[in-house]
Amino acid sequence: MSYSLRTAYDREFIQIQDNLLQMGSMVDQAIALSLESLQNRDRALAKQVIDDDENINALRFKIEDACLALIATQQPAASDLRAVVAVITIVINMERMADHAAGIAKTVILMGDEPLLKPLIDIPHMVRLAREMLGEVLQAFVEHDADTAQMIANRDDEMDRLYQAIFEELLEIMADKPDSAERATYLMWCAHNLERIGDRVTNIAERVIFVSTGDMRELNV
Amino acid sequence: MRPMANKTQSPKIAVQELDFYYGSVRALSLVSMEILECQVTALIGPSGCGKSTFLRCLNRMNDMIPNTRLEGKVLLDGEDIYHPSVDVVDLRQRIGMVFQTPNPFPQSVFDNVAFGPRVLGLTRGREELDAIVERSLKRAALWEEVKDHLNAGAMELSLGEQQRLCIARVLAVEPEVILMDEPTSALDPIATLQIEELVRELSKRYTIVVVTHNMQQAARVSDKTGLFWLGELVEFDNTARIFTRPKEPRTEAYITGRVG
């Protein structure tokens, strides 16, 4: 009872899934480049991240459109229906992640030529974590792997701890040296964008669990 | 798919560990199901899975097939419909049936609907009979189309109209339960949607059990859905649940089309 009578459906869904993974790698690239632009104070690169966000937005609408067409023409049910609805939620979340990467790039442009307040340590750590989480959650989606999705959501706690540490450190610096407030705020914005990216990955992890198990629940509340 | 009634109800029909045999072939195995009043219950499953056999057990239509045997119980309002004291004609008045192909009598529209009340002696005069015919045709959403041609032949109606006429004929004898065996499989999409709308409307007054090969139809019209497979009731649950988060792998396989 394993062979499929839905080869047309399967073919179209795999196409959607390929586009989803492509969008994932574009978002991953945006996060990586936003950090690079911050580290190198590269405003041209920051502008590129902001411009590329348009392509990510366009792909999101293309995927959403394909999902609606698939629902309308193929009437998926059960895990098929859960998966195609999950794709819509996932692309919305990934589009927002790209907005957060663009947010970091915009901050880089605002910073101008002001030197960094302090060497970047925890922010690159957050970026590494965010990229790993994104890659893993998309893999878990493809493999319907609820256990991995749950573990990814747990890693968001680490993201939150890093953000909290950065927040407290920058607050101390601002208290000591009030004239550093502007530069501290810029770094705070960058860290906040990364923290939000972690939350978006958690949203995707919730969807992966729903697709795999039918169990709809909020993680990390 | 419709919101569930939230009060707890005793079942209109309770089926308990039903086995059914054609000769030595066991067509149903230990099927138990509670059918709630004023709900639409859809039965789905591949051909030969037992869903139509099960439906016909609910008003003893299988009695007419020789060399069959039934074990277990079917209770209507708590009373065993297979008890020797049950009058099968009374039973089938309480539990009416609509078939796959519309089967009006080759008579007028009026006489088709009036047939049951006349045979059962339900009316005292022409006026009362007129009222029953009008009410039944209205409830079957056919009145507006036929009210000026009640004496026209039923066979002149379109197939969709004929099927609604057959439903009106069932309604005329004031049933409590209506069984429908693939009621739209001979109809075009518009006539199909008209019947589906009608099923929803009728479920305000009547308990409806519908066998369908069209899974989307089950999803659209029913409150509860049961999946039959090789004579077993694999899963029976709220329709929304069955079509989004079925518990049984066989249900999942069947409704996603991943089964041979």
Interface residues (C-beta under 8 A of the other chain):
Chain A: M1 S2 Y3 S4 L5 R6 Y9 Q75 P76 A77 A78 S79 D80 L81 R82 G214
Chain B: M215 Q216 A219 F243 T244 R245 P246 R250 T251 E252 A253 I255 T256 G257 R258 V259 G260
